[in-house]
Amino acid sequence: MTSPDIMIPSRAPSAAAIDDAVTPFEVPALDLRGRVVRLGPAVSEILSRHNYPALVAKLLGEALVLTIMLGSALKIEGRLILQTQTDGPVRMLVADFTSPDKVRGYARFDHARLAAAVAANEVEAGKLLGRGHLAMTIDQGPELNRYQGLVALEGGDLQAAAHQYFAQSEQIPTRVRLAVAEEFRNSGEGPRQSWRAGGILLQFLPRAPERRRAADSHPGDAPAGAETRDAPEDEAWVEGRALVETVEDLELIDPELSSERLVYRLFHEPGVRVFSGKPVVAQCSCSRDRVENMLKSFSQDDRDHMVEDGAISVTCEFCSTNYKFAPGDVDAG
């Protein structure tokens, strides 16, 4: 859960701390695997393109981290798209990860309702999102079927939705921690504001299926009163889950704390193996050619209604790039 009052210390980053990367790890003694995501310039670039209010930016930052966590595990060439559609002030979040390393995202929100929520001090993530659903879509290209998993959003945050998704769709015991915060640094031109985001995902993947089922007995984020199983929990998962739940938001976004040091701090006693980090870049897939081809797919009547001041103007929702065309440039013929 994002803490609204995190203040990142104004310090020079350590050379060992690498931003915009996914770092996989495993704890063999406990049958645990996981990934740490650390974002600096990439998340700041995406969020600054739209000048979102801070509360909206933090929610989108969490969505980006979660999408990278899941998308970076894909064994195929393709895209993982996370999208929320809800009735709250922040009615939509979209995050899109294209393997192996590209991420983009945007948010839609109601300015008046957001202001009213702030005035009423109803700024928790669950209140801002409201009720609706979260969809996880894996797009393997036009010649293959899409896979989609849906999770109900009922006033909870993205962490809770992720836990529910893994419980019902993947049936893998999973814990997720997400954090996003603004960073303020002094420079020769005065204070500079940017964003940082981070997260850790931990999963229990024993070879014996019955051990995984035992771990699933933990109620986790199940609603109050929901039926749970009485099978004893696996001790390895109990230990791993307890360790990852000690992670503080600042540890996930501190520019001086590398992913490797964070993982070692958590799991050095049972022993942990950390793998090389994989880079992540903020990059939109839009282009003038793609937009032109999209416009040509509309009927002539539709294109005629798009003309304003003698031109057709299209702005990418992800990166805010504006493309302008003379009507004759996009004739279908």
ABEGO torsion letter per residue (X at the ends): XBBAABBBBBBBBBAABBBGBBBBBBBAAAGBBBBBBBBBAAAAAAAAAAGBBAAAAAAAAAAAAAAAAAAAABABBEBBBBBBBBABABABBBBBBBOAABBBBBBBBBAAAAAAAAAAGBABAAAAAEBEBBBBBBBAEAABBBBBBBBBBBGBBAAAAAAAAAAAAAGBBBBBBBBBBBBBBBBAAEBBBBBBBBBBBBBBBBABAAAAAAAAABAEABBBGBBBBABBBBAAAAAAAAAAAABBAAAAABAABBAAAAAAAAAAAAEBBBBBBBBBBBBBABBAAAAAAAAAABBAAAAAAABBGGBBBBBBAAAGBBBBBBAAAABAX
